């Protein structure tokens, strides 16, 4: 920016590019609102006051707030490439993302992160990247690529790279494992995101003391208070699988709200289109009785304070002109969205395409040959993975095998996780409770190593679903009685679609409807997000890796059956 020209405009000696007159402006510094004019020049806020401009718009008292910031998210969970994700969220007021691309990095390593960064160039949505810290997410995992410290450091000084992504290896950190500690030390001058579900007391002290800045894996008021007391910034998460707002928003007070901001973590495209992301969290905050000025500040400025983003997040001179203009702040009814002073969304005018991502040239599927077509669980006693709807936490169940057709005749389905990156003959199998379906659902979205996970009610349907998912180079497949009911190919790493958001959203809704109406899955359970987290070995109590049933609490593989 030309500072000489900026100063002239700020003094009133030259016209601003745009003046928003008669606006109700959010003051994030004092938690209040003020009435006045807002002047913009060269993508930046010049000042508040009686300015004149080349263009002047009378807002007639409408509410103006800084652009919303999603403080922690994985874009890959939307199944969308960056241009289509931008089309989805800009109408909902989101102008900045703090994105951790550890999903595609697990599949394709440094190449995967670089592909996402390239895809996001020149978008009106500003995407700031956290370098994934745990690829693979746990020592037991077989990721598509190992993301070494040297590769991380090669990306650290890229212009859009902000800091270190969520440190999921919290057991290793608090045990003094040199590998994660070396990564933390390498980013000692940068923000570092946390991930420590269930950690408390002295272990949490050890984790916090390593310089971890934020925490989004928080589900109770007690956890919230302990983390705030130790100096964490707290991210209240509301996504597709994890819903923490109802439990945590009542814990927001006049004393702690400055240390809290919002994130989605993982959210599917049809939910983004239907209810939004950070705007949805603002509505929940307002419904919980949080003052309007606080709710909008938590949606914008607080994340900037946490991450040191002093160029945005406030309606103040020198800040980026990322703005949301609302017809009604109480319902979060958005009229216009501006990024860098340019209108990118206007109510009633659909957004056009924002460009296409570069070609994806990496291999998605490399399975062992031959693939098993039966998945035996023979023995006298079993261990089952128990899914809890609405939560990423699971439980371990143990009991006696009482039927030769186990686990199907004991009210359970079967869960398999097949290695898909290197053609290794690895496949975990376990009984699954809490996911009652008739047929099989296969997916190459299986956090975080993203192998080929499948749940089913008979071995034949599981085998067919796995085969079909491989034949389409990744994605989602539904099978029942030997027939494919539906599919959604995800040709970019087996995680992302190359199609428009509306098309991906509609297809995903169709598949979810099939899972519920034809396959018998209870409506509260999201078939694909819920299934994808059954493989994540960093959230307790047990998960299924390609090596077998893994105890997160004991940090070891458990036999699925005992003789």
Secondary structure, DSSP 8 states (H G I E B T S, - for coil): --HHHHHHHHHTSS-EEEEEEEEEEEETTTTEEEEEEEEEETTEEEEESS--EEEEEE-TT-EEEE-EEEEEE-GGGGTB-HHHHHHHHGGGTEEEEEEE-HHHHHHHHHHHHHHHHHHTTT-SSEEEEEE-S-SSSSTT---SS---HHHHHHHHTSTTEEEEEEE--HHHHHTT-HHHHHHHHHTTTSEEEE--TT--HHHHHHHHTTT--EE----SHHHHHHHHHTT-EEEEEB-SS-B-HHHHGGG--TTTGGGEEEE-BS--HHHHHHH-SHHHHHHHHHHTT--HHHHHHHTTHHHHHHHT-TTSSSSSTTSB--EEEEEETTTTEEEEEEETTEEEEETTB------------S------SS--S-----SSEEEEEEE-TT-S-EEEEEEE---TTTTGGGT-EEEEEE--SS----EEEEEEES---SSEEEES--TTTT-EEEEESSHHHHHHHHHHHHHTTSEEEEEETTEEEEEEE-TBTTTBBSS-HHHHHHHHHHHHHHHHHTS---TTS-HHHHHHGGG-TTSSSEEEETTEEEETTTTEEE-SEE-
